[in-house]
Amino acid sequence: MSISKRLAKPVGLACQTGRPVGYDRDCATEARALKVGAHRAEDEEGRLPVTDRTRGFQAVSANPMTAQPGVAANVFREVIGRFTTGVTVITTTVDGRDFGTTASAVTSLSLEPPMLLACLNETSETGLAIRAASSFTVNILGDTQGEIANRFATKSQHKFEGIEIVRGVRGLPLIAGSLATIQCHVAEAVRGGTHTIFIGEVEAAWAQEGSPLTYFRGQFGRFEEALQDAAYRKLRSMVLRRDLPVGEQLQPEELTHELGLEMPHLYYALTRLTSDGLVERLPGRGYAVKPLDAETADQALEARATIEMAVIAQTMASLTESDLAELRRYAESASAAVAGDRLDLQALRVCSREFHEKLVSLLDNDIFLDVYRRLGIDAIWARALAGGDGPRYINPQYLMELVEACSRRDKDAATRIVAEHMAEVRAVAARAIADVGGSM
C-alpha cells in the first residue's frame, strides 16, 4: 500500500521520491518556550522590559528603541514564548533502530530548491542519529496528537511502542496520522549556540486536511485553544488597565471589532474573566467589569503574603547564589526607579512584579505560580495608587531587606518582612479605595 493511502487522504501535495511537487507550506519558526520560572515580560500595557548588560535585568523602558544591547535569558524565554508554533516530531533511523524527538524549532528555508531547517539540542540522541544517517523526517502533528508530542518529548527507549509507522525514503519512519510529513536529506549541519541546525534538502512531502497541534508558552494545544487564550489575555489586560467602563454592560459587537476577535473567542474570554472575579454576569444583560473593592484587594494581598511565606519556608535552604543575584538585581532596579529626582512608576511596578514572581518561581511549580499571577496584584496597585492624595508608590526598600534576609538564610526575618509589608500595603490599598468611594 502506498504511503499516501496508509497515512490518510492526501490533499494538494503529491508525495514522491526525489523533488516534491507543489510543496510551499512554511513550517513554524523557532519558539521553544523553556520551563518558565518568571511570568510574562510585558506589563499590563503590553510594554516589554529591556536589559542593560552591566546590571542584568533593569527597569522597563516604555520605548523599546531606548533599550541597551543584551537580553537576559529569562526575559528572552518569556518573550519568545509568546510566539505560537506548530509541533513536530523529527524522526530518523540508524542500523535498524528508530529515533525521534518532539521539536518546534523547524522552519522552511527555500522553495527553489525546497529546503528547511530543523534545530535540535547538541545533546539530543536523535540529533546524533541524524548526523549518522544524514536524513530525517519532519512529522507535523495534528491537534489530536498531543499524546504523541508528549511521548517524544521525554527520554525513553520505548517512544515508538504502539505508534503506527510508515516507511518512507531510505526507510525513514513516518508517523501515521500526521498532518504532514517532510522527508529530507541533510545538506549541512551547523552549530548555533547550544543547538545543531540541520539544513535539509526536501526529498518528499505530503499533507492532509486538518488542524495543527500548537505550542504556546510551554504547553501543547489546539490552534483554536491558542486563539481563545490570546483573546482572554488581550481582554484581561484591558480590564486590568480599566480601559473598559466599570459596572456598565459590555458591548460584544464593539469589542470584537476593536480587538479583532471572533465572537466565540470573546465569550470564552468573558467566561474565564468571570471565573477570575474580574467580570460579572448581569442577569439578562450580558457582562460588566467588576469593581475592585477593599475586601477583594485585601484578600488578594493577604493571599500573596501567604504564598510567599510558604515559598520562603520551603526554599530557603536551597537558594542558590544565582537566585539571590537575580532577586537583588530586581530589588536594585526597583529602588533606582524612584531614586533622587527620578520617578518612574511604570518601571517600579514591573521590577517589583518581577521580583515577587521570581521569588514564587523558586518553588518550581508552574500551577502554584499561575495561581499567584491570577491574584492580579500589579493591577491592584495600578488602580489603587493612580490618583487621590495618598502615596503614589510603596517604598521598595523592603525588597532589598528581603534579599539580605534570604542571603543570611534567616527564615524568620524574611517571613517577618513579608508580614510587615503585607500589613502596610493592605492599609494603603484600603485608604486609596475608600478615598474614591469604596470601589474602583
C-alpha positions as CSV (number, residue, x, y, z in Angstrom):
1,M,0.0,0.0,0.0
2,S,1.3,3.5,-0.8
3,I,2.4,5.9,1.9
4,S,-0.4,8.3,1.0
5,K,-3.1,5.7,1.4
6,R,-1.8,4.4,4.7
7,L,-1.4,7.8,6.3
8,A,-4.7,9.4,5.2
9,K,-6.2,11.0,2.2
10,P,-3.7,13.4,0.8
11,V,-4.8,16.9,-0.3
12,G,-3.0,19.3,-2.5
13,L,0.5,17.8,-2.3
14,A,2.0,14.9,-4.2
15,C,4.3,12.5,-2.4
16,Q,7.2,11.1,-4.4
17,T,10.8,10.2,-4.2
18,G,13.0,13.0,-5.5
19,R,11.8,16.5,-5.6
20,P,8.3,17.2,-4.1
21,V,5.5,18.6,-6.3
22,G,3.8,21.8,-5.1
23,Y,5.4,21.9,-1.6
24,D,5.1,25.5,-0.5
25,R,3.9,25.3,3.1
26,D,6.1,27.0,5.8
27,C,6.7,25.2,9.0
28,A,6.7,27.1,12.2
29,T,9.7,29.1,13.2
30,E,11.5,28.5,16.5
31,A,9.7,29.5,19.6
32,R,10.6,26.9,22.1
33,A,9.5,28.2,25.5
34,L,11.5,26.6,28.2
35,K,10.1,25.8,31.6
36,V,9.2,29.2,33.0
37,G,10.3,30.4,36.3
38,A,9.2,34.0,35.7
39,H,6.0,35.5,34.5
40,R,5.3,37.3,31.2
41,A,7.8,40.0,30.5
42,E,5.3,42.6,29.4
43,D,3.4,44.8,31.8
44,E,-0.4,45.1,31.7
45,E,0.0,47.8,29.0
46,G,1.9,45.3,26.8
47,R,5.3,47.0,27.1
48,L,8.4,44.9,27.3
49,P,11.3,45.2,29.7
50,V,14.7,46.0,28.4
51,T,18.1,45.0,29.8
52,D,21.4,46.6,30.5
53,R,24.4,44.3,30.1
54,T,26.2,45.8,33.0
55,R,23.4,45.5,35.6
56,G,21.3,42.5,34.4
57,F,17.6,42.9,34.3
58,Q,16.8,46.6,34.5
59,A,13.8,48.9,34.8
60,V,11.4,48.9,31.9
61,S,11.5,51.4,29.1
62,A,8.2,52.2,27.5
63,N,10.0,52.6,24.2
64,P,12.0,49.5,23.1
65,M,14.1,51.8,20.9
66,T,15.8,53.1,24.0
67,A,17.0,49.6,25.1
68,Q,20.7,48.8,25.6
69,P,22.1,45.8,23.8
70,G,21.8,42.5,25.7
71,V,18.8,40.4,26.8
72,A,18.7,38.3,29.9
73,A,17.9,34.6,29.3
74,N,14.7,34.6,31.3
75,V,13.4,37.7,29.5
76,F,14.1,36.2,26.1
77,R,12.5,33.0,27.1
78,E,9.3,34.8,28.1
79,V,9.2,37.0,25.0
80,I,9.9,34.2,22.5
81,G,7.3,32.1,24.3
82,R,4.6,34.5,23.1
83,F,5.1,33.1,19.5
84,T,2.8,30.2,18.8
85,T,4.3,27.4,16.7
86,G,3.3,24.2,15.3
87,V,4.6,20.9,16.8
88,T,6.6,18.3,15.0
89,V,8.3,15.0,15.8
90,I,11.6,14.7,14.0
91,T,12.5,11.0,13.2
92,T,15.3,9.1,11.7
93,T,16.7,5.5,11.6
94,V,20.2,4.1,12.0
95,D,21.1,0.5,11.7
96,G,17.5,-0.7,12.1
97,R,16.8,1.4,15.2
98,D,14.4,4.3,15.0
99,F,15.0,7.7,16.8
100,G,12.6,10.6,17.4
101,T,12.1,13.7,19.4
102,T,9.5,16.5,19.7
103,A,10.6,19.8,18.3
104,S,9.1,23.2,17.4
105,A,12.3,24.7,16.1
106,V,11.5,24.0,12.4
107,T,11.1,26.4,9.5
108,S,11.2,26.4,5.7
109,L,14.3,27.8,4.1
110,S,13.9,27.8,0.4
111,L,11.4,26.8,-2.3
112,E,13.8,26.6,-5.2
113,P,15.2,24.1,-4.2
114,P,12.9,23.0,-1.4
115,M,14.8,23.2,1.8
116,L,14.1,23.5,5.5
117,L,15.9,24.0,8.9
118,A,15.4,21.8,12.0
119,C,17.2,22.7,15.2
120,L,18.0,20.1,17.9
121,N,19.9,20.3,21.1
122,E,23.5,19.2,20.7
123,T,22.9,16.6,23.4
124,S,19.9,15.1,21.6
125,E,20.2,11.4,20.9
126,T,18.0,12.0,17.8
127,G,20.3,14.7,16.6
128,L,23.3,12.5,16.9
129,A,21.4,9.8,15.0
130,I,20.5,12.3,12.2
131,R,24.2,13.1,11.8
132,A,24.9,9.4,11.4
133,A,22.0,8.8,9.0
134,S,22.3,12.1,7.0
135,S,18.5,12.1,6.7
136,F,15.4,12.8,8.7
137,T,11.6,13.2,8.6
138,V,9.6,16.1,10.0
139,N,6.2,14.9,11.1
140,I,3.9,17.8,11.6
141,L,1.4,16.8,14.2
142,G,-2.4,17.4,14.1
143,D,-4.4,18.7,17.0
144,T,-5.4,15.2,18.2
145,Q,-1.7,14.0,18.5
146,G,-0.8,15.8,21.8
147,E,-0.1,12.4,23.5
148,I,2.5,11.6,20.7
149,A,4.1,15.0,21.2
150,N,4.4,14.4,25.0
151,R,5.8,10.9,24.5
152,F,8.5,12.0,22.1
153,A,9.4,15.0,24.3
154,T,10.7,12.6,27.0
155,K,13.8,10.5,27.2
156,S,12.8,6.9,26.7
157,Q,13.8,3.8,24.8
158,H,10.2,2.9,24.1
159,K,8.9,6.0,22.3
160,F,7.7,4.1,19.2
161,E,5.8,1.4,21.1
162,G,2.2,1.4,19.9
163,I,2.8,4.2,17.3
164,E,1.8,3.3,13.8
165,I,4.8,3.8,11.5
166,V,5.0,4.0,7.7
167,R,8.4,3.7,6.0
168,G,9.4,6.4,3.6
169,V,12.6,7.3,1.7
170,R,15.6,5.3,2.9
171,G,13.4,3.6,5.4
172,L,12.7,6.8,7.3
173,P,9.9,6.4,9.9
174,L,6.8,8.5,9.2
175,I,4.2,8.8,12.0
176,A,0.8,7.7,10.6
177,G,-2.0,10.2,11.0
178,S,0.3,13.3,11.0
179,L,-1.0,16.4,9.5
180,A,2.0,16.4,7.1
181,T,5.4,14.7,6.6
182,I,8.5,16.1,5.0
183,Q,11.4,13.8,4.3
184,C,14.9,15.3,4.0
185,H,18.5,14.6,3.2
186,V,21.0,16.5,5.4
187,A,22.8,19.1,3.2
188,E,24.6,20.7,6.1
189,A,24.8,20.7,9.9
190,V,25.7,24.0,11.6
191,R,26.2,24.8,15.2
192,G,24.1,27.6,16.7
193,G,24.5,28.2,20.4
194,T,23.5,25.0,22.2
195,H,21.8,23.6,19.2
196,T,22.7,21.9,15.9
197,I,20.9,23.4,12.9
198,F,20.2,20.7,10.3
199,I,19.7,22.1,6.8
200,G,17.6,19.6,4.9
201,E,17.0,19.1,1.2
202,V,13.4,18.0,0.8
203,E,13.1,14.7,-1.0
204,A,9.4,14.0,-0.4
205,A,6.5,15.9,1.1
206,W,2.8,15.0,1.9
207,A,-0.1,16.7,3.7
208,Q,-3.7,16.2,4.5
209,E,-6.5,18.5,5.7
210,G,-6.8,19.1,9.4
211,S,-5.9,21.5,12.3
212,P,-2.4,21.7,13.7
213,L,-1.2,20.9,17.2
214,T,0.2,24.1,18.7
215,Y,2.9,25.1,21.2
216,F,2.4,28.3,23.3
217,R,4.2,29.3,26.5
218,G,5.4,25.7,27.3
219,Q,2.1,23.9,26.6
220,F,0.7,21.9,23.7
221,G,-2.8,22.7,22.5
222,R,-5.1,23.1,19.6
223,F,-4.9,26.1,17.4
224,E,-8.4,27.1,18.4
225,E,-7.3,27.0,22.1
226,A,-4.4,29.3,21.2
227,L,-6.8,31.8,19.8
228,Q,-9.1,31.5,22.8
229,D,-6.1,32.1,25.2
230,A,-4.9,35.1,23.2
231,A,-8.4,36.6,23.4
232,Y,-8.5,36.0,27.1
233,R,-5.1,37.7,27.7
234,K,-6.0,40.6,25.5
235,L,-9.3,41.3,27.2
236,R,-7.9,40.7,30.7
237,S,-5.2,43.3,30.0
238,M,-7.9,45.8,29.1
239,V,-9.9,45.0,32.2
240,L,-6.9,45.4,34.5
241,R,-5.9,48.7,32.9
242,R,-9.5,49.8,33.3
243,D,-9.8,50.6,29.6
244,L,-13.4,49.4,29.9
245,P,-16.0,51.1,32.0
246,V,-16.6,49.6,35.4
247,G,-20.1,48.3,36.1
248,E,-21.5,49.1,32.7
249,Q,-22.8,46.4,30.3
250,L,-20.1,45.5,27.8
251,Q,-20.9,45.6,24.1
252,P,-19.7,42.4,22.4
253,E,-20.0,43.6,18.9
254,E,-17.9,46.7,19.6
255,L,-15.3,44.6,21.4
256,T,-14.9,42.0,18.6
257,H,-14.4,44.9,16.1
258,E,-12.0,46.8,18.4
259,L,-9.9,43.8,19.3
260,G,-10.1,41.9,16.1
261,L,-11.7,38.8,17.7
262,E,-14.2,36.3,16.7
263,M,-17.4,36.3,18.8
264,P,-16.9,32.7,20.2
265,H,-13.4,33.7,21.4
266,L,-14.7,36.8,23.1
267,Y,-17.3,34.9,25.0
268,Y,-14.7,32.3,26.0
269,A,-12.6,35.2,27.4
270,L,-15.5,36.7,29.2
271,T,-16.3,33.3,30.8
272,R,-12.8,32.9,32.1
273,L,-12.7,36.5,33.4
274,T,-15.9,35.8,35.3
275,S,-14.2,32.9,37.0
276,D,-11.2,35.1,37.7
277,G,-13.6,37.5,39.5
278,L,-12.7,40.4,37.1
279,V,-16.0,40.3,35.2
280,E,-19.5,39.6,36.4
281,R,-22.7,38.4,34.7
282,L,-25.6,40.9,34.6
283,P,-28.9,39.0,34.7
284,G,-30.4,39.2,31.3
285,R,-27.9,41.9,30.2
286,G,-24.6,40.2,29.5
287,Y,-21.3,41.1,31.2
288,A,-19.7,44.0,33.0
289,V,-16.3,44.7,34.5
290,K,-16.5,44.0,38.3
291,P,-15.4,46.9,40.5
292,L,-12.4,46.5,42.8
293,D,-13.5,46.9,46.4
294,A,-11.5,46.9,49.6
295,E,-12.3,43.3,50.5
296,T,-11.2,41.9,47.2
297,A,-7.9,43.9,47.3
298,D,-7.3,42.8,51.0
299,Q,-7.9,39.1,50.2
300,A,-5.5,39.2,47.2
301,L,-2.7,40.9,49.2
302,E,-3.1,38.5,52.1
303,A,-3.0,35.6,49.6
304,R,0.2,36.9,48.1
305,A,1.9,37.1,51.5
306,T,0.7,33.6,52.5
307,I,2.1,32.2,49.2
308,E,5.4,34.0,49.6
309,M,5.8,32.9,53.2
310,A,5.2,29.3,52.1
311,V,7.9,29.6,49.4
312,I,10.4,31.1,51.9
313,A,9.7,28.2,54.3
314,Q,10.3,25.5,51.6
315,T,13.1,27.0,49.5
316,M,15.3,29.0,52.0
317,A,17.8,26.2,52.4
318,S,18.1,25.5,48.7
319,L,18.5,29.1,47.4
320,T,21.4,29.4,45.0
321,E,23.7,32.4,44.6
322,S,22.2,32.8,41.1
323,D,18.7,33.1,42.6
324,L,19.9,35.6,45.1
325,A,21.7,37.7,42.5
326,E,18.6,37.8,40.3
327,L,16.4,38.9,43.2
328,R,19.0,41.5,44.1
329,R,19.0,42.9,40.6
330,Y,15.2,43.3,40.6
331,A,15.3,45.0,44.0
332,E,18.1,47.4,43.0
333,S,16.2,48.3,39.8
334,A,13.0,48.9,41.7
335,S,14.9,51.3,44.1
336,A,16.6,53.0,41.2
337,A,13.2,53.7,39.6
338,V,12.3,56.1,42.4
339,A,15.8,57.3,43.5
340,G,16.6,61.0,43.6
341,D,14.6,63.2,41.2
342,R,13.8,60.3,39.0
343,L,10.3,58.8,39.5
344,D,9.5,56.0,37.0
345,L,6.4,54.4,38.5
346,Q,6.0,52.1,35.5
347,A,9.5,50.7,36.0
348,L,8.8,50.4,39.7
349,R,5.7,48.3,39.1
350,V,7.4,46.0,36.6
351,C,10.5,45.5,38.6
352,S,8.6,44.8,41.8
353,R,6.3,42.4,40.0
354,E,9.3,40.5,38.5
355,F,10.9,40.3,42.0
356,H,7.8,38.8,43.6
357,E,7.2,36.4,40.7
358,K,10.9,35.3,40.8
359,L,10.5,34.6,44.5
360,V,7.4,32.4,43.9
361,S,9.0,30.7,41.0
362,L,11.7,29.3,43.3
363,L,9.3,26.6,44.3
364,D,9.5,25.3,40.7
365,N,5.7,24.7,40.5
366,D,4.0,26.1,37.4
367,I,0.5,25.6,38.8
368,F,1.4,27.4,42.0
369,L,2.9,30.3,40.0
370,D,-0.2,30.5,37.8
371,V,-2.4,30.8,40.9
372,Y,-0.2,33.6,42.2
373,R,-0.3,35.5,38.9
374,R,-4.1,35.4,38.8
375,L,-4.3,37.4,42.0
376,G,-3.7,40.5,39.9
377,I,-1.6,42.3,42.4
378,D,0.0,44.5,39.8
379,A,-3.4,45.7,38.6
380,I,-4.5,46.4,42.2
381,W,-1.5,48.8,42.6
382,A,-2.0,50.3,39.2
383,R,-5.5,51.4,40.2
384,A,-5.1,52.0,44.0
385,L,-2.1,54.3,43.6
386,A,-3.2,56.1,40.4
387,G,-4.9,59.1,42.0
388,G,-6.1,60.8,45.1
389,D,-4.0,62.4,47.8
390,G,-2.4,59.2,49.0
391,P,1.1,57.9,48.3
392,R,2.0,57.3,44.6
393,Y,4.1,54.3,45.4
394,I,5.3,51.9,48.2
395,N,8.9,52.4,49.1
396,P,10.7,49.3,47.5
397,Q,13.5,49.2,50.1
398,Y,11.8,46.2,51.7
399,L,12.7,44.2,48.6
400,M,16.4,44.6,49.4
401,E,15.9,43.8,53.0
402,L,14.1,40.6,52.0
403,V,17.0,39.7,49.7
404,E,19.5,40.2,52.6
405,A,17.5,38.1,54.9
406,C,17.4,35.3,52.4
407,S,21.1,35.6,51.8
408,R,21.6,35.0,55.5
409,R,19.2,32.1,55.3
410,D,17.2,33.9,58.1
411,K,13.8,32.4,57.5
412,D,12.2,34.2,60.5
413,A,13.5,37.6,59.4
414,A,12.3,37.0,55.8
415,T,8.9,35.9,57.0
416,R,8.6,39.0,59.2
417,I,9.5,41.4,56.4
418,V,6.8,39.8,54.2
419,A,4.2,40.1,57.0
420,E,5.1,43.7,57.8
421,H,4.9,44.6,54.1
422,M,1.5,42.9,53.8
423,A,0.2,45.0,56.7
424,E,1.5,48.2,55.2
425,V,0.1,47.6,51.7
426,R,-3.3,46.4,52.9
427,A,-3.7,49.7,54.8
428,V,-2.6,51.8,51.9
429,A,-4.9,50.0,49.5
430,A,-7.9,50.3,51.9
431,R,-7.3,54.0,52.2
432,A,-7.0,54.5,48.5
433,I,-10.2,52.6,47.7
434,A,-12.1,54.4,50.5
435,D,-10.9,57.8,49.1
436,V,-12.7,57.1,45.8
437,G,-15.9,55.9,47.3
438,G,-15.3,52.3,48.2
439,S,-14.6,50.8,44.8
440,M,-12.7,51.5,41.6
